[in-house]
Amino acid sequence: MADNSKKHPANPSSCRHCGNPRSEHTYPRSGPMDCHGYEEPTERQILARMLARRAART
C-alpha cells in the first residue's frame, strides 16, 4: 500500500522542523520525535516550499 501522507508539498508557513501546520502543534505531545513546538520556517524554507508547490501544480 502506498504512503499518501505527504502527497502535497508542505504549506510555506508550516513548522520549520516537521512541515506540519501550526494547528497541529498542541501540547502535551508524546514521544521523542514530537517534543518540539511550532517554529516559524526560515525565509529559505518558505521560498523552497512555494517553489515546490508551484512545481507540483504543473
N, C-alpha and C positions, 0 to 999 in steps of 0.2 A: 504494500500500500504506500502510495506517495505521500510525502510530508508537504502539505499545502499551507502550513502555518506562516510561512514567510514568502507568499507568492507575490506580494507587493512590496516595493521599497518602503523603508521607514518614512514616516512623516518628518519633514525637515526640522520641526521643533521638538521631536521626541528626545528622550533621555540620551545623553552622550554615551552612556555605558552600555545600555541594552537595546535601545531603539524603541522601547515601549512608551506610549503616551504618558503624560503627567498623571492622568486619572488612574492609571494602573499602579501607581506608587503610593500605596496606602500602608499604614502601619497597624498592627505589627506584621512583619514579614517573617517567614521561616526558611531555614536552610542557608547554607553558606553563600550560595550564588545570589540570594535575594536580599542581602543585607546592605543595600545602598538605597539612598533616597534619590529622588529626581534631581538631576543636574542638567542645566541648560547645555545644549550642544555648542561646540565651538563654531566659529564662522566658517571654517573649512569644512566641518561636518555638514553644516546646513547647505552649503553650496553643493557638496558632493551628493547629498540626498535629493536636492532639487534636480540636479542633472540626471540622476538615476531614475527619478520619477518621470522626467520628460522622455528619457530613452525608452522606458517601459511602455509609454503611451503609443509609441510609433512602431 
